[in-house]
Amino acid sequence: MSAPFDEKERFARLEEMGLTPLWRLRTRLQPGSGAGEEQEAQKKASAGVAPPGRAPEAPRKKPAAAAAVPAPAKERSEARPPRASSEPVGRSPALHPVSAASGTPAASPSARTIDPERAARIATLDWEALEAEIRACSACTLHRTRTQAVTGVGNRQARWMFVGEGPGREEDRRGEPFVGPAGKLLDAMLFALRLDRTQVYIANAVKCRPPDNRTPTPEEIAACAPFLFRQIELVRPKVLVALGRPAAFALLNEEIKIAQARGRIFRYGEIPVVVTYHPAYLLRNPADKAKAWEDLCRAQALVEGKD
Ligand code: SF4
């Protein structure tokens, strides 16, 4: 993997993002540095949570993936788990979800759609046609309240692909995924991995903002899934990172709890899938950033063929 940043700059950026105070220098949070929401979340976090004391160099190590999974924490979207619905969509056999545990291909609930013909057509689109179709889409009710559909961003030949839940207010306004406080944290996470947005591809399970930032419904995820699947097919990343439970649901044939799924390597066809917490959750629960870091280290090992 390339090393685009020198270490001094890297640590400075991490500290500015409010990441290193937790992972490295937790007591040095900088007011007004873009970590304000994180600081607020940290105040609200349960007192007495021991900082992990993990140095940012950890990505170069063999990840502690096999270590015992920490005690479950309530994840952002666990209160409203998505449910499977509708009919399966035909798509490339190479990219059917596979349970890592069983190795058995499974029809993902999120691979189902109310319109298989539409899904089959989307599966043939090139980038330009795909993004045009996303922007014009009205396949679910989310189009009624969006400012604009948010397609995806980043390197279309990336080795890493991150999948989030859906656009928030700022993403809806600007038309780009992960541009609010959660986006800043994601940038910091990328930076810790010596990556930036030019080296990864970022997309969401649903391309239009759910009203009031609610969790997208299974039907909305299903309606939007053909777009995500086509993006994956076009990027063909070496690893998929599912950020939060709806993203994991969009990729896998399982209704999972992130806290329980961490440490397992799932598969979307041939592509390994690492599940971890959504940055928005981490802003509210900064003590879990260390767990997210473990997950990213695991993903990095997969990208580098070390796992
Ligand atoms: S969320 Fe997806 S399926 Fe729904 S209107 Fe937007 S682009 Fe279309």
Residues whose N, C-alpha, C, O or C-beta is under 5 A from the ligand:
A	BS01	SF4	I134 C137 S138 A139 C140 L142 H143 A149 V206 K207 C208 E220 A223 C224
